């Protein structure tokens, strides 16, 4: 079901497989590849000697350390609080929403004022993720469950994230296309 999203992101050089021949769409997305894909979608780059600060104790030798530090520098990782980034643990729906919203806000999309959350479990959401969840819901990039919940602490598969990131990048492209027409 996610092949079209994966192919789209692959053609844009945003996603790679876990190996040269395997993407593992049903595997859990973790914060390290999540950060790298957002970094690539934002069309950011780092030089070989790039150095910036990120307060996470567990990224120093991580393969995605430069991308994580760059996203931290841009303010896209606020939802990852504390001394550890936990680059290899499964990412949650609220973390994915917050960082995807950060990408969109970086390029001018977002709420100007108030926003509303319509999920029964909104009180269990990280306050730093609520605006992103509301925005992605409004833009039909993320949806909730039939029971009216969002399940912010649930994990996200690589295929699910590919769909979310594809819809977000398409929304950004639409936004910029509309801006050019004005």
PADREN-750710 format. One record per atom (N, C-alpha, C, CB): residue in three letters; x, y, z. Coordinates in steps of 0.001 Angstrom, whole numbers, plus 524288, in hexadecimal, padded with zeros to 5 digits. Glycine has a CB too. Layout:
# PADREN-750710
AlaXYZ
...
END
This chain:
# PADREN-750710
Unk803257FB4B80000
Unk800008000080000
Unk8034F804F380000
Unk7FC6D7FFFF804A5
Unk807FE804A6801F0
Unk80B3D809518027C
Unk80F36809F87FE19
Unk80E0A809298079E
Unk80F0A806887FA38
Unk81314806B87F62C
Unk8136880C017F371
Unk81215802857F22D
Unk80F0080E577F245
Unk80F148135B7EF81
Unk811C08178E7F2D1
Unk80976815147EE18
Unk810EF817847F7F1
Unk8137181B537FB64
Unk8195181A557FBB6
Unk810FF81B20800E3
Unk81AB7815647FC29
Unk8203C813F97FC76
Unk823148155C7F769
Unk820D380E227FD9D
Unk820A4814457F2FB
Unk8230E815867EDF5
Unk823BD81B6D7ED52
Unk81FC3813547E973
Unk81FCD81E547EEE4
Unk820138240F7EE8F
Unk824B58261A7F1B1
Unk81AF3826927F08E
Unk8252E824687F695
Unk829748263A7F9EB
Unk82EB88242F7F812
Unk82885824917FF8C
Unk82EC481F817F5E7
Unk8339B81D527F3D1
Unk83579820927EF22
Unk832CF817877F235
Unk831DE8220C7EBBD
Unk83342825327E72A
Unk8356082A8E7E8BC
Unk82E82825DC7E39A
Unk8339F82C8D7ED29
Unk83589831957EF1A
Unk83A7A830FA7F263
Unk8314F834467F250
Unk83C6182C317F2DF
Unk8410782AFC7F600
Unk8404582C4F7FBC5
Unk845BB82DF17F3DF
Unk83B7E82B967FDA4
Unk83A4682C8B80323
Unk83AA68277F80641
Unk834CB82EF1803B5
Unk8392782321803E1
Unk8397C81E1F806A1
Unk83D3A81A78803D4
Unk8340E81B9280717
Unk83F8881725806DE
Unk842A6812CC804FB
Unk8409080DFB807C0
Unk848B2813A280601
Unk842458099180625
Unk840CD804D6808DE
Unk84452803E080D82
Unk840F28003980537
Unk842E37FFF281098
Unk846577FE64814DE
Unk84B1F7FB94812B3
Unk8436C7FADD818CE
Unk84A797F96880E06
Unk84EDA7F74480B02
Unk84DF17F90B80569
Unk84F3E7F10580B75
Unk851317F75E801CA
Unk850747F8EC7FC50
Unk84B887F69C7F9EC
Unk855247F74C7F91A
Unk849917F25A7FC23
Unk8450E7EFBD7F9C6
Unk840637EF3A7FD73
Unk846A17EA6A7F7EC
Unk840A87F16A8021E
Unk83C6B7F0BC805E8
Unk83B227F5E980893
Unk83DE87EC9880A05
Unk8361B7F76F8085B
Unk8345A7FC2A80B0B
Unk832167FAEA81064
Unk8304D7FF09807C1
Unk82FB67F66D81106
Unk82D357F4D2815E8
Unk828B27F87981756
Unk831397F4AF81A5A
Unk824AC7F8C38140E
Unk8206D7FC6C814F7
Unk81D6D7FB7881A09
Unk81CBD7FC3581081
Unk81D4E7F6AA81BEA
Unk81A6C7F588820B4
Unk81DBA7F6128259E
Unk818367F02082071
Unk822C27F74E824F7
Unk826197F84E8297A
Unk824C47FD8D82BE2
Unk82BE47F820827ED
Unk8262D7FE35830BC
Unk825118031D83380
Unk828E38075D831B6
Unk8256E802528398A
Unk826E480C11830FE
Unk82A578107E82FF8
Unk82CA98121683536
Unk827558153282D43
Unk831A88133383544
Unk83437814F983A05
Unk835F981A9D83940
Unk838EE8116383B73
Unk8373481D6283D79
Unk83883822E983CEC
Unk83D228242583958
Unk8399C825108421E
Unk84110820C38390F
Unk84593821FD835A9
Unk843FC8223F82FE7
Unk849EB81DDF83661
Unk841AB81E1C82DA1
Unk8400B81EA682827
Unk83BA38229C8276C
Unk83E53819668260B
Unk8385A8234882B4F
Unk834508275282B19
Unk836DD82CA382A55
Unk830ED8274883022
Unk83ADF82DC482D6A
Unk83D9C832C282CFC
Unk8404983352827AD
Unk841A38334B83161
Unk842B582F28825D1
Unk8457082F6D820C6
Unk841938306A81C57
Unk8488382A5681FC0
Unk83D2282DD281C70
Unk8394282E9E81844
Unk837038341E81871
Unk834D382A97818B6
Unk835FE8362781D18
Unk8341783B8781D91
Unk8385A83F5281BB1
Unk8327B83CC282358
Unk83D2C83E4781D1D
Unk841A18416F81B73
Unk841E8841A681578
Unk846C583F3381DB8
Unk8416A83D2781309
Unk8419A83CF680D4D
Unk83CE083F9C80ADE
Unk841EE8374D80B6A
Unk8384D83ED080D2D
Unk8338C8414780B1E
Unk833E28473380B83
Unk82EB383F4C80E0E
Unk836958491780F89
Unk8374B84EBD81035
Unk83B73850E280C88
Unk838C384FFA815DA
Unk83E0D84D5A809B6
Unk8422D84ECA8060C
Unk846A5851A9808CC
Unk83FF285231801AC
Unk847E184FC980D7A
Unk84C40851F48106A
Unk8512F84EF880EF7
Unk84B39851B181667
Unk8559F851268103A
Unk85A8684E5E80F4D
Unk85E5A84FD08139E
Unk85CD584FB1809CD
Unk8620C84C5681478
Unk8663384D5C81835
Unk86B5B84C0181598
Unk8656B84A2E81D5E
Unk86F2584F2B816A5
Unk8745984E2E81496
Unk876F1849FC817E9
Unk877AD8534381480
Unk87B17847C5815EA
Unk87DD8843A8818B9
Unk87FBC8458781E13
Unk88274841B781580
Unk8815384A7781E6A
Unk8834B84C868235C
Unk87F1484F5A8268B
Unk887CB8503582251
Unk87A2E84E978251C
Unk875CA85110827CD
Unk875BB84F8582D8B
Unk8709784F8F82531
Unk8752B8536D830D4
Unk8749E8526F83668
Unk87095856308388E
Unk879ED8530383953
Unk86CF68541683B74
Unk8693D8573C83E4F
Unk867E48543984338
Unk864438587F83AF8
Unk86537856AB846A0
Unk8641E8545784BAE
Unk85EA1851FD84BD6
Unk864BF8586784FFD
Unk85E3484D6A84E18
Unk8593384B1484F7E
Unk85A08848AD854DF
Unk85747846DD84B4C
Unk8566E8496985882
Unk85753847E785DF1
Unk856A18421885F23
Unk853C584AE886150
Unk8568B83EDA85B35
Unk855738395185C08
Unk85A768364485D07
Unk852908370B85753
Unk85A8B833598613A
Unk85F2883052862C9
Unk8601E82B9385F57
Unk85E9A82E928685E
Unk85C3C829DB85C7D
Unk85C96824D8859BA
Unk85D0382548853CE
Unk857F2821A285B05
Unk85EA9829CA851C9
Unk85F1B82A4584C10
Unk864AC82B0684A2D
Unk85BD682EC484A2D
Unk8686182B9F84DAA
Unk86DB782CFB84C1C
Unk86FD88297C847C6
Unk8714982CAE850C9
Unk86F448246E8483D
Unk87159820C68445E
Unk86D1881E8C840D1
Unk8742D81C568471A
Unk8688D820ED840D8
Unk8644381F0583D9C
Unk86510820B7837F8
Unk85EF98210483FAE
Unk863A081D588344F
Unk8643081E7582EBE
Unk861358235682D0E
Unk86258819D782B97
Unk85D32824E082FFB
Unk859F58296082E8F
Unk85B0F82E26831F7
Unk85439827F082EF5
Unk85F6F82E2F834B7
Unk8608D8325C83884
Unk8606E837D683618
Unk865DC8316F83AFF
Unk862A68387783175
Unk862C083DAE82F06
Unk85D4383F8B82D9B
Unk8663383D9E82A1D
Unk85A2483C0B82B7A
Unk854C883D7382A08
Unk8519083EAA82EE8
Unk85232838FF826DF
Unk8524283B91832FD
Unk84F6F83C7E837E0
Unk850FB841CD83A19
Unk8508D8381583BE5
Unk85609842F083A34
Unk857DF847F583C3C
Unk855CF84C81838FB
Unk85DD88481583C5C
Unk855B484BEA833D9
Unk853AD850158307D
Unk84DE38510883183
Unk8548B84EBB82AB7
Unk84AD284CDA831F2
Unk8453F84D8583301
Unk8445B84FEB8385E
Unk84267848488329D
Unk8479184E6D83C1F
Unk84736850D18414E
Unk8483F856B0840D6
Unk84B2684E398452E
Unk84C3A8581283DDD
Unk84DAC85D8683D0F
Unk8492B860A783AA3
Unk8528785DDE83993
Unk8462F85E2E8373A
Unk841A9860BD834C9
Unk83CC98609583837
Unk8407A85E2F82F95
Unk83D1285E0F83CBB
Unk8389F85DDC84051
Unk8348D859C983EF8
Unk836148630484080
Unk835F7855F283BD2
Unk832338520483A31
Unk831D484D6183DE9
Unk833908501C834DF
Unk8352584D24841D1
Unk8353C8489584542
Unk83389849D084AD4
Unk83AA08464584557
Unk8308B84DEC84B93
Unk82EE284F75850D5
Unk82C0384B1F853BB
Unk82B6E8543485085
Unk8294F847BF850E4
Unk8264E8439C85364
Unk829DA83F7D855E6
Unk822B08410A84F6A
Unk82EC183F5385461
Unk8328683BA3856A4
Unk8353E83E4885B3B
Unk8369D839C685277
Unk832C983E0485FC2
Unk834BC8408E86475
Unk8384383CE286785
Unk8303384266867DF
Unk83B8683F1E86AD0
Unk83EE283C0386E32
Unk8444783B6386BE8
Unk83C7F836B786F2A
Unk847768386B86E89
Unk84CDB837CF86D04
Unk84DD5833FE868A5
Unk84FDB8363B87180
Unk849F3830CE86753
Unk84AAE82CD986338
Unk846C482D8F85ED6
Unk84A30827588657C
Unk8489882C9585A21
Unk8455782CC58556C
Unk842E08276F8545F
Unk8489882E8A850A8
Unk84545823588566C
Unk8437B81DF585589
Unk842DF81CD684FBB
Unk83E4681CF98585D
Unk8472A81D4284CC1
Unk846D981CE484716
Unk8450B8179B844FB
Unk84C0081E1B844DB
Unk845388139384823
Unk843D380E588463D
Unk83ED180C218488A
Unk8482980AAE8475D
Unk83C1A80F1784BBB
Unk8371980D2F84DC3
Unk832CB80E9E849E3
Unk835EA80F878534F
Unk82E8480BB8849D1
Unk82A4480D238463A
Unk8282D812A184757
Unk825CE80926846A1
Unk8275B8159C8433E
Unk8252681ADB843BB
Unk81F4181A728448A
Unk8266A81E3883ED3
Unk81D2681E2584768
Unk8178681E3384878
Unk814B0821AD8448C
Unk816718201784E15
Unk80F92821148446D
Unk80C5A82444840EB
Unk80CF782A1384224
Unk80692822AC84157
Unk80D4C82B7184729
Unk80DD0830F28487C
Unk813368330B84704
Unk80CCF831C384E4F
Unk8175182FDE8476B
Unk81C7C83199845C0
Unk81C9B8326F83FDA
Unk820AC82D9E84762
Unk81A6182ECE83CFC
Unk81A2182F4483749
Unk8170C83428835BF
Unk8179A82A52834DA
Unk812A28350E8385B
Unk80F71839A883723
Unk8126B83EAD83850
Unk80A4D8398983A3F
Unk8150983EDA83CBD
Unk817D18439783E47
Unk81C3F844E283A83
Unk819F684301843C8
Unk81F508410C83913
Unk823C484220835A4
Unk821F98433A83008
Unk8279983D80835B4
Unk81DD48409E82E48
Unk81BB8841B58290A
Unk8196D84732828E2
Unk8177F83D9D82781
Unk816AF848AA82CF7
Unk8149984DFA82D4A
Unk81912851F682D71
Unk8111184E928322D
Unk81D458509C8302C
Unk821CE8541083050
Unk823F18551D82AE1
Unk8260C851BD833B8
Unk8241D85102827AA
Unk825CB8519C82238
Unk822398556381F5B
Unk825DF84C4B81F68
Unk81D2F854B681FFA
Unk819758580581D33
Unk819BA85DA681F24
Unk813E9855E281DD7
Unk81A4485E4E82447
Unk81AA08638E82689
Unk81FA386645824D7
Unk81A5D8634C82C82
Unk823CF8634982426
Unk828C18656C8224D
Unk8280B8683B81D19
Unk82CD586115821C5
Unk8245F86655819F8
Unk8235F8689B814D7
Unk81E5B86BD78149B
Unk8231E86459810D5
Unk81C5A86D5681920
Unk8181F871238193C
Unk812A986F19819F5
Unk8183A8740A81486
Unk811F686A0781A65
Unk80CB9867F681B44
Unk80BD68671482111
Unk80BE5862D981835
Unk8073486855822E3
Unk805FB8678282862
Unk8017886AE882A02
Unk80AB78689B82BCD
Unk8005986AB482F01
Unk7FC1D86DDC8312F
Unk7FE12873528326C
Unk7F9D886B478361F
Unk7FACA8772C83171
Unk7FC0D87C7F832F2
Unk7FA8D87D888389E
Unk7F9508805C82F5A
Unk7F63F87B3E83A45
Unk7F43F87C4483F88
Unk7F2CB8773184235
Unk7EF8087FF083F57
Unk7EDFA876EC843BF
Unk7EBEF8727E846B1
Unk7EB1386DBD84333
Unk7E6D9873FC8495F
Unk7EB17869408459D
Unk7E9DC8646E842DF
Unk7E6AF860FF84684
Unk7EEE886195840FF
Unk7E40885D3A84450
Unk7E0CD859AE8476B
Unk7E2548540C8464D
Unk7DAF085A8C84644
Unk7E233850EE84A64
Unk7E31184B51849F1
Unk7DDEC8489184B03
Unk7E76D8496884DC5
Unk7DC8B844E7847B2
Unk7D78E8424484839
Unk7D81E83C8B849AD
Unk7D48A842BC84341
Unk7DC4683B2384C4C
Unk7DD1C835BC84DC8
Unk7DBBD834F385389
Unk7E2CB8341C84CB6
Unk7D95083096854B2
Unk7D7CA82F5985A15
Unk7DC7882F0385DBC
Unk7D4CC82A3E85A39
Unk7E0FA82D9E85BB2
Unk7E59B82CE585EF5
Unk7E9708317E85E9C
Unk7E85E827E585D68
Unk7E7788361A85D4F
Unk7EADB83AB485CCC
Unk7EDB483BF1861E2
Unk7E7A783F6F85B16
Unk7EB5783AC286651
Unk7EDD683BF386B53
Unk7F2B48389C86C48
Unk7E9F683B2886FC3
Unk7F33A834488697F
Unk7F7D5830F286A3A
Unk7FC338323986658
Unk7F64C82B38869B1
Unk7FB738363286327
Unk7FF62837B485F4A
Unk8038383B39861B5
Unk7FCCF83A7685AA6
Unk8084283ABA85FC6
Unk80C7683E3D86150
Unk80ADF843C085F91
Unk811E583C8785ED6
Unk80AF28478D8631C
Unk8097084CE08619D
Unk80C9684F0185CFF
Unk80A138507D8663E
Unk8116E84D3B85C6A
Unk814B384F118581A
Unk8131684CC3852D7
Unk81A5A84DC18592D
Unk80FB7848DA852E4
Unk80E048465C84E0D
Unk80879847D984C7F
Unk80E658408784E96
Unk8059084A2F84FFB
Unk7FFFA84B2584F00
Unk7FEEF84E8684A31
Unk7FD9084DB9853B6
Unk801CC852B08498B
Unk800EC8561C84507
Unk801FD8532E83FF1
Unk8046B85B0484560
Unk806278502A83FDB
Unk8076E84D1B83B33
Unk8035084911839F9
Unk80CA184A7483BDE
Unk801638467683DF2
Unk7FD468429483D32
Unk7F86D8453783AFE
Unk7FBFB83FC184264
Unk7F6F6849B083D42
Unk7F25184C8283B67
Unk7F30684E41835B9
Unk7F1348514B83EED
Unk7F798850428346B
Unk7F87B8521D82F1D
Unk7F86584D9F82B32
Unk7FDAC8550282EC9
Unk7FB138496682C6C
Unk7FB2C844F4828D0
Unk7F5C68427D82845
Unk7FF1E840D982AAC
Unk7F2A5842B782C62
Unk7ED3A840DB82BFE
Unk7EA238447F82867
Unk7EA9D8408E83182
Unk7EAA18498882937
Unk7E7CC84D5B82601
Unk7E92884CC382041
Unk7E906852EE827CF
Unk7EE1584BB581F21
Unk7EFDA84B3A819BA
Unk7EF15845BB81785
Unk7F58C84CB98195C
Unk7ECAD8425381A8B
Unk7EB8283CE981907
Unk7F072839D0817CD
Unk7E7E183CD78144E
Unk7F49A83B0281AA1
Unk7F9788381F81A2A
Unk7F98A833A981E19
Unk7FE3383BC081AFB
Unk7F749834938229D
Unk7F6B0830A3826B6
Unk7F0FD8305C82847
Unk7FA2D831E582B82
Unk7EF4482BCA8298F
Unk7E9F482B2582B79
Unk7EA1D82834830A3
Unk7E6808283C8276D
Unk7E5B88281283323
Unk7E5378251D837F0
Unk7E2C681FD1836D3
Unk7E1F88282083BF2
Unk7E14181D5283AFF
Unk7DED08183083AA2
Unk7D8E2818B983ACE
Unk7E0BD8149983F11
Unk7D632814A883951
Unk7D07A814BA8391A
Unk7CE02815DC83E61
Unk7CE7880F9183711
Unk7D0C68149E842A1
Unk7CEA281593847D8
Unk7CF6C81B36849AC
Unk7D11E811DF84BBA
Unk7D17581E9F84643
Unk7D22B8241C84793
Unk7D7488255A84A5A
Unk7CDC6825D984ADF
Unk7DAC58219484AA2
Unk7DFCD8227B84D28
Unk7E4148233C84913
Unk7E12F81DE9850CE
Unk7E87A8253584AE4
Unk7ED0D825E18478F
Unk7F149821E3848D6
Unk7EF3782B6484820
Unk7F1718201E84DAA
Unk7F56781C7684F96
Unk7FAE981EBE84ECC
Unk7F4E68171C84CBF
Unk7FC05823188518D
Unk800F2825E1850BA
Unk805D3822B3851FF
Unk800F882AB7853EF
Unk8055481EE78556A
Unk809F481BD685701
Unk80AB4816F8853A3
Unk8097A81A3A85CBE
Unk8073B8160284FE6
Unk807B58117184C71
Unk80C5181240848BE
Unk8028C8108784949
Unk80E9080DFA84711
Unk8130980E3184386
Unk8114380EDD83DE2
Unk8165D809408440D
Unk814E78104D83A85
Unk813D5811648350A
Unk8175D80DE1831BA
Unk814B981753833BB
Unk8151880B6882DC7
Unk818508083A82A4B
Unk81B0280BB18264F
Unk814FD8040882786
Unk81EE880980823C5
Unk821B880C5681FB0
Unk81E0F80DAD81B2C
Unk826648091981DB2
Unk81A7E80A2C819E7
Unk816B680B30815B3
Unk812F880F908173E
Unk8139B8062E81460
Unk8111580F7D81C14
Unk80D97813A281DDE
Unk8104E818EB81DAF
Unk80BAA812818236B
Unk8153A8190681F62
Unk8180C81DF781F2E
Unk818F481FBB81993
Unk81D3C81D7C82205
Unk819E381C1281612
Unk81A8C81D8081090
Unk815A38203580E88
Unk81BC88189D80D39
Unk8111B81E4780FFC
Unk80C3A820C980E54
Unk80BD382641810AE
Unk8077281D7180FF4
Unk80CE3826BC815BE
Unk80C9282BCB81865
Unk8104A82FB8815DB
Unk80DD982B3281E44
Unk8151D82E17814F7
Unk818FF831A4812BB
Unk817B18330680D11
Unk81E7382F3281308
Unk815AA82F4B80A23
Unk8140A83070804C4
Unk80FB783486804BB
Unk8123182B6D801FA
Unk80BB7833C0807EB
Unk807608377F8081A
Unk8093C83CDC809E9
Unk8030A8358080BBE
Unk80CDE83CF980D9B
Unk80EF4841F780F78
Unk81202844C380B2A
Unk812788411981443
Unk8154C841EB80855
Unk818538447480433
Unk814D4846367FFB6
Unk81C8D840C280229
Unk810D58432F7FE90
Unk80D22844D87FA86
Unk80A39849C37FC34
Unk80939840737F951
Unk808DE84A1D80133
Unk8063C84EC68033B
Unk809EC8537E802E6
Unk8046884DE3808F9
Unk80EE0852B88040E
Unk812B1856F580390
Unk8133F858AF7FDE0
Unk818078553C805B9
Unk81379854F27FA4F
Unk813CF856437F4BD
Unk80F07859487F2FA
Unk8146C851507F170
Unk80A74857A97F4BC
Unk8059485A5E7F36A
Unk805AD85FED7F58A
Unk800CE857607F599
Unk8077F860927FA49
Unk807DF865B27FCC7
Unk80B568695A7F994
Unk80A04865298025F
Unk80FE2867677F809
Unk8137286AAE7F506
Unk8117586BB47EF84
Unk818C68682B7F4C6
Unk80EBE868077ED35
Unk80C67868DB7E817
Unk8084586D2B7E873
Unk809F9863B57E5FC
Unk804FC86CEF7EC77
Unk800FE870F47ED39
Unk803768764E7EE2A
Unk7FD6E86F807F1D0
Unk807D2876657F0FF
Unk80A7C87B5B7F212
Unk80C8C87DBD7ECF9
Unk80F0987A887F604
Unk80E6887A787E971
Unk8107987C6A7E475
Unk80C3087EAD7E118
Unk81342878137E181
Unk8076C87C9D7E1A8
Unk8030C87E867DE85
Unk800F6883BF7E06A
Unk7FEB487A937DE87
Unk801F9885027E546
Unk7FFE0889E87E772
Unk802C288EA57E587
Unk8000F889CC7ED4E
END
